[in-house]
Amino acid sequence: MGNNNLVIRTDATSQVGAGHLMRCLALAQAWQDRGGKATFITYCDSAILKERLLEEGFNFIALKKPYPHPEDLECTFRVLHETNGRKFSRDNWVVVDGYHFDAQYQRQIKDAGFSILWIDDNGHAERYYADLVLNQNISADSSWYINCDPDTRLLLGPRYSLLRREFIEQGQHQKKIFATAHKVLVTLGGADPDGFTLQVIQALKLSNDPEMEVAIVVGPANRHFKEIESHLQQSSFAFRLLPAVKNMAELMAWADIAISAGGSTCWELAFMGLPTIVIILADNQQPVAEKLGLLGVVLNLGWHTTLIPEQISQLISKLLSSPDTRRQMAQRGQVMVDGQGANRVVNLLVDWFE
């Protein structure tokens, strides 16, 4: 695979968050571990994310204007020509991940002679021309993809969860469940555009636990860092404010519980066996949070717009003092996510035309 270059088209901004790029990073790492190379074509407003991709040995092509601007496809095809020596081949894969990409975007890439892995969450495209459609969510439904090419293969569910190398190297963590817990991890996505982290901090301030320790991860696209920092200075609990972390697996191993949005982080938390309170911050998170809540993998608090700090604080205290509930949540999560999803997808890409 040394000459095989996986071209990945995804974006990361304060509006769309970093989740699309980070799960593509997991796929690129698995591809790299098999000896391949990867090129990211990205509209990204975070210098930290750009730096991370370069540090990991991936090529980075910055877009000035994303799709539907015509410059997007022009740049994408130019990179595809360059990375494949101007020789179009069906065994050259293009990975596409983002809600603003539509059926027309797929069709143009497919008509040019490339194979497509389309990473999806909610069946938003009117038609699917992709060779592979990957939806790692437990809420994924094959009925969303009725309008697809006859040869399109669906990869649905947490069996295909894309976990980054840091989690795989950690291995499925055997979470120690204490009678009373004190360590809380807060991670509300790469952007948290509505600044709900501030409400969670307010909820934590209501705690009467003098031993509470809190690690708050602020994603690289979060615009509220200064405000969060200011609120934390007035807190009675011990805290760490962590911007753009690279050791999420270590933090999840450290924590007793997590407070998370309902995005891709849910699969990382499940793999690590970390009992989690989920708060819905976006439409695409709702079906995932609700299904995981019904299965007892997480405690689903519902939409952030309906919550007040007192409600959040009560549930945090209840979960911290309920070892049996935490133990059951940890076990259910690790049964669901085994950490081999990225490898399964890479194996399919490699073997597709053999």
C-alpha positions as CSV (number, residue, x, y, z in Angstrom):
1,M,0.0,0.0,0.0
2,G,3.0,2.3,0.0
3,N,1.9,4.1,-3.1
4,N,-1.8,4.2,-2.3
5,N,-2.9,7.6,-1.3
6,L,-6.3,7.9,0.5
7,V,-7.8,11.3,-0.4
8,I,-10.1,12.6,2.4
9,R,-12.5,15.5,1.8
10,T,-13.9,16.9,5.1
11,D,-14.1,20.2,6.9
12,A,-13.7,21.5,10.5
13,T,-15.0,25.0,11.6
14,S,-16.7,26.6,14.5
15,Q,-20.0,25.9,12.8
16,V,-19.6,22.3,11.8
17,G,-17.3,21.3,14.6
18,A,-14.3,19.0,14.5
19,G,-16.0,15.6,14.7
20,H,-16.0,14.9,10.9
21,L,-12.3,15.6,10.7
22,M,-11.4,13.6,13.8
23,R,-13.2,10.5,12.7
24,C,-11.5,10.8,9.3
25,L,-8.2,11.1,11.2
26,A,-9.0,7.7,12.8
27,L,-9.5,6.2,9.4
28,A,-6.3,7.8,8.0
29,Q,-4.3,6.4,10.9
30,A,-5.6,2.9,10.3
31,W,-4.7,3.3,6.6
32,Q,-1.3,4.6,7.5
33,D,-0.7,1.6,9.8
34,R,-1.2,-0.6,6.7
35,G,1.6,1.4,4.9
36,G,-0.6,3.8,3.0
37,K,-0.6,7.6,2.7
38,A,-3.4,10.0,3.2
39,T,-4.1,13.5,1.9
40,F,-6.7,15.8,3.6
41,I,-8.5,18.4,1.5
42,T,-10.0,20.6,4.1
43,Y,-11.7,23.9,4.8
44,C,-10.5,24.4,8.4
45,D,-10.3,27.5,10.5
46,S,-8.3,25.8,13.3
47,A,-4.5,26.1,13.1
48,I,-4.3,23.4,15.9
49,L,-6.1,20.8,13.7
50,K,-3.9,21.6,10.7
51,E,-0.8,21.2,12.8
52,R,-2.0,17.9,14.1
53,L,-2.6,16.4,10.7
54,L,0.8,17.5,9.6
55,E,2.5,16.2,12.7
56,E,0.9,12.8,12.0
57,G,2.5,12.6,8.6
58,F,-0.6,13.4,6.5
59,N,-0.7,15.8,3.6
60,F,-2.9,18.9,4.1
61,I,-4.5,20.9,1.3
62,A,-6.3,24.0,2.5
63,L,-9.5,25.1,0.8
64,K,-10.4,28.7,0.6
65,K,-14.1,28.1,-0.2
66,P,-16.0,24.9,0.5
67,Y,-18.7,23.2,-1.5
68,P,-21.1,24.2,-3.1
69,H,-18.5,26.8,-4.3
70,P,-17.0,25.4,-7.6
71,E,-13.5,25.9,-6.2
72,D,-14.0,22.9,-4.0
73,L,-14.4,20.3,-6.7
74,E,-11.8,22.0,-8.8
75,C,-9.2,21.7,-6.1
76,T,-10.3,18.1,-5.2
77,F,-9.9,16.9,-8.8
78,R,-6.6,18.7,-9.1
79,V,-5.3,16.9,-6.0
80,L,-6.7,13.6,-7.3
81,H,-4.7,14.1,-10.5
82,E,-1.5,14.9,-8.7
83,T,-1.7,12.1,-6.1
84,N,-2.5,9.5,-8.7
85,G,-0.1,10.6,-11.4
86,R,-3.0,11.8,-13.6
87,K,-4.1,8.2,-13.9
88,F,-7.7,7.7,-12.8
89,S,-8.3,4.3,-11.3
90,R,-11.2,2.7,-9.6
91,D,-9.0,1.4,-6.8
92,N,-8.2,5.0,-5.8
93,W,-10.5,5.9,-2.9
94,V,-12.0,9.3,-2.1
95,V,-13.5,9.6,1.5
96,V,-16.2,12.3,1.9
97,D,-17.6,13.4,5.2
98,G,-19.9,16.4,5.8
99,Y,-23.5,17.4,5.7
100,H,-23.0,20.0,3.1
101,F,-21.9,17.4,0.5
102,D,-24.8,16.2,-1.6
103,A,-25.7,13.6,-4.3
104,Q,-24.3,15.9,-7.0
105,Y,-20.9,16.0,-5.3
106,Q,-20.8,12.2,-5.1
107,R,-21.9,11.8,-8.8
108,Q,-19.2,14.0,-10.1
109,I,-16.4,12.2,-8.3
110,K,-17.9,8.8,-9.3
111,D,-18.2,9.8,-12.9
112,A,-14.6,10.8,-12.9
113,G,-13.7,7.2,-12.3
114,F,-13.0,7.2,-8.5
115,S,-14.4,5.0,-5.8
116,I,-16.1,6.7,-2.9
117,L,-16.4,6.0,0.8
118,W,-19.2,8.2,2.0
119,I,-19.3,8.8,5.8
120,D,-22.8,9.7,6.9
121,D,-25.0,10.2,10.0
122,N,-28.5,10.8,8.9
123,G,-29.2,9.8,5.3
124,H,-29.2,13.5,4.2
125,A,-28.3,13.0,0.5
126,E,-31.2,12.5,-2.0
127,R,-29.2,9.7,-3.7
128,Y,-26.1,7.7,-3.0
129,Y,-23.6,7.0,-5.8
130,A,-20.9,5.9,-3.3
131,D,-19.4,2.4,-3.4
132,L,-19.4,2.3,0.4
133,V,-21.7,4.2,2.8
134,L,-20.5,4.2,6.4
135,N,-22.8,5.2,9.3
136,Q,-21.3,4.3,12.6
137,N,-24.3,5.3,14.7
138,I,-26.5,2.9,16.5
139,S,-29.4,4.7,15.1
140,A,-28.4,4.0,11.5
141,D,-31.2,2.6,9.4
142,S,-30.8,0.9,6.0
143,S,-34.1,2.5,4.8
144,W,-32.3,5.9,4.7
145,Y,-30.2,4.5,1.8
146,I,-32.9,3.1,-0.5
147,N,-31.9,5.5,-3.3
148,C,-28.4,4.2,-4.0
149,D,-26.5,2.4,-6.7
150,P,-27.1,-1.3,-7.0
151,D,-23.5,-2.1,-5.9
152,T,-23.4,0.3,-3.0
153,R,-22.5,-1.5,0.3
154,L,-23.8,-0.2,3.6
155,L,-21.6,-0.3,6.7
156,L,-24.0,0.5,9.6
157,G,-23.7,0.6,13.3
158,P,-21.0,0.8,16.1
159,R,-19.2,-2.2,14.6
160,Y,-17.6,0.3,12.2
161,S,-16.9,3.0,14.8
162,L,-13.8,5.0,13.8
163,L,-11.6,5.3,16.8
164,R,-8.2,7.1,16.7
165,R,-5.0,5.3,17.4
166,E,-4.7,6.7,21.0
167,F,-7.8,4.6,22.0
168,I,-6.6,1.5,20.2
169,E,-3.2,1.7,21.9
170,Q,-4.9,2.1,25.3
171,G,-7.0,-1.0,24.7
172,Q,-10.4,-1.5,26.2
173,H,-9.9,0.1,29.6
174,Q,-11.1,-1.9,32.6
175,K,-12.8,0.9,34.5
176,K,-12.4,0.8,38.2
177,I,-15.8,1.5,39.8
178,F,-15.6,3.2,43.1
179,A,-18.4,3.3,45.7
180,T,-18.4,7.1,45.5
181,A,-16.7,8.8,42.5
182,H,-15.3,12.3,42.2
183,K,-13.6,12.7,38.8
184,V,-15.6,14.3,36.0
185,L,-14.7,14.8,32.4
186,V,-16.6,17.5,30.4
187,T,-16.3,17.3,26.6
188,L,-19.0,19.0,24.5
189,G,-17.5,18.7,21.1
190,G,-15.0,20.5,19.0
191,A,-17.0,23.7,18.7
192,D,-19.9,23.9,21.2
193,P,-21.3,26.9,19.3
194,D,-24.0,27.7,21.9
195,G,-21.4,27.7,24.7
196,F,-23.3,25.1,26.8
197,T,-20.1,24.2,28.6
198,L,-20.8,27.3,30.7
199,Q,-24.1,25.8,31.9
200,V,-22.3,22.6,32.8
201,I,-19.8,24.6,34.9
202,Q,-22.7,26.3,36.6
203,A,-24.1,22.8,37.4
204,L,-20.8,21.6,38.8
205,K,-20.6,24.7,41.0
206,L,-23.8,23.5,42.7
207,S,-22.1,20.4,43.9
208,N,-21.3,20.0,47.6
209,D,-18.5,17.6,46.9
210,P,-15.2,19.1,48.2
211,E,-13.3,16.2,46.6
212,M,-14.6,16.8,43.1
213,E,-12.0,17.0,40.3
214,V,-13.0,18.2,36.9
215,A,-11.3,18.1,33.5
216,I,-12.9,20.4,30.9
217,V,-11.9,19.8,27.3
218,V,-12.4,22.8,25.1
219,G,-12.3,21.9,21.4
220,P,-10.1,23.7,18.9
221,A,-13.1,25.4,17.2
222,N,-14.6,26.6,20.5
223,R,-15.1,30.4,20.5
224,H,-15.9,30.6,24.2
225,F,-12.6,29.8,25.8
226,K,-12.0,33.1,27.6
227,E,-15.5,33.1,29.0
228,I,-15.1,29.5,30.2
229,E,-11.8,30.3,31.8
230,S,-13.3,33.3,33.6
231,H,-16.2,31.2,35.0
232,L,-13.8,28.6,36.3
233,Q,-11.7,31.1,38.3
234,Q,-14.7,31.4,40.6
235,S,-15.2,27.7,41.1
236,S,-14.7,25.8,44.4
237,F,-13.8,22.5,42.8
238,A,-10.4,21.5,41.5
239,F,-10.3,21.8,37.7
240,R,-8.2,21.5,34.6
241,L,-9.1,23.5,31.5
242,L,-7.7,21.6,28.5
243,P,-7.7,23.2,25.0
244,A,-7.1,20.9,22.0
245,V,-6.0,17.8,23.9
246,K,-4.3,14.9,22.2
247,N,-4.7,12.5,25.1
248,M,-8.4,11.9,25.3
249,A,-7.9,8.2,25.9
250,E,-5.9,9.0,29.1
251,L,-8.5,11.5,30.3
252,M,-11.3,9.0,29.8
253,A,-9.2,6.4,31.7
254,W,-8.7,8.9,34.5
255,A,-12.4,10.0,34.9
256,D,-15.2,8.3,36.8
257,I,-17.9,9.8,34.7
258,A,-18.2,12.1,31.6
259,I,-20.6,14.8,30.5
260,S,-20.6,14.7,26.7
261,A,-22.5,15.9,23.6
262,G,-24.1,13.2,21.5
263,G,-21.6,13.1,18.7
264,S,-18.8,10.7,17.7
265,T,-17.2,11.0,21.2
266,C,-19.9,8.6,22.4
267,W,-18.2,5.7,20.7
268,E,-14.9,6.6,22.3
269,L,-16.5,6.8,25.7
270,A,-18.3,3.5,25.2
271,F,-15.0,1.8,24.2
272,M,-13.3,3.2,27.3
273,G,-16.1,2.0,29.6
274,L,-16.7,5.5,30.9
275,P,-20.3,6.1,32.3
276,T,-21.6,9.2,30.5
277,I,-24.3,11.8,30.8
278,V,-25.2,12.9,27.3
279,I,-26.6,16.3,26.4
280,I,-28.1,16.9,22.9
281,L,-26.6,19.9,21.2
282,A,-27.6,19.4,17.6
283,D,-30.3,17.6,15.5
284,N,-28.0,14.8,14.3
285,Q,-27.2,13.9,17.9
286,Q,-30.8,13.3,19.0
287,P,-31.3,9.7,17.6
288,V,-28.0,8.6,18.9
289,A,-28.5,9.9,22.4
290,E,-32.0,8.5,22.6
291,K,-31.1,5.0,21.4
292,L,-28.0,4.9,23.7
293,G,-30.2,6.1,26.6
294,L,-32.8,3.4,25.9
295,L,-30.1,0.7,25.9
296,G,-28.7,2.0,29.2
297,V,-25.3,2.8,27.7
298,V,-25.7,6.5,28.7
299,L,-28.0,8.7,30.7
300,N,-29.6,11.0,28.1
301,L,-30.6,14.4,29.5
302,G,-32.1,15.5,26.2
303,W,-31.9,18.9,24.5
304,H,-29.7,21.5,26.1
305,T,-32.3,24.1,25.5
306,T,-34.6,22.4,28.0
307,L,-32.1,22.1,30.8
308,I,-31.2,24.2,33.8
309,P,-28.0,23.8,35.9
310,E,-30.0,22.4,38.9
311,Q,-31.2,19.4,36.8
312,I,-27.7,18.7,35.5
313,S,-26.2,18.9,39.0
314,Q,-28.7,16.5,40.5
315,L,-28.0,13.8,37.9
316,I,-24.2,14.3,38.2
317,S,-24.5,13.8,42.0
318,K,-26.7,10.7,41.5
319,L,-24.4,9.0,39.0
320,L,-21.3,9.7,41.1
321,S,-22.9,8.0,44.1
322,S,-24.3,5.0,42.2
323,P,-21.6,2.4,41.6
324,D,-24.0,-0.3,40.3
325,T,-25.4,2.1,37.6
326,R,-21.9,3.1,36.5
327,R,-20.7,-0.5,36.3
328,Q,-23.7,-1.5,34.1
329,M,-23.2,1.4,31.8
330,A,-19.5,0.7,31.4
331,Q,-20.1,-3.0,30.6
332,R,-22.8,-2.2,28.1
333,G,-20.7,0.3,26.3
334,Q,-17.7,-2.0,25.9
335,V,-19.9,-4.8,24.5
336,M,-21.1,-2.4,21.9
337,V,-17.8,-0.9,20.7
338,D,-14.8,-3.3,20.3
339,G,-12.3,-0.8,18.8
340,Q,-11.8,-2.6,15.5
341,G,-14.1,-0.4,13.3
342,A,-11.4,1.5,11.5
343,N,-9.5,-1.7,10.7
344,R,-12.6,-3.3,9.3
345,V,-13.2,-0.4,7.0
346,V,-9.6,-0.3,5.8
347,N,-9.7,-4.0,5.1
348,L,-12.7,-3.5,2.9
349,L,-11.0,-0.6,1.0
350,V,-7.9,-2.7,0.4
351,D,-9.8,-5.9,-0.6
352,W,-12.6,-4.2,-2.6
353,F,-11.2,-4.8,-6.1
354,E,-9.3,-8.1,-5.4
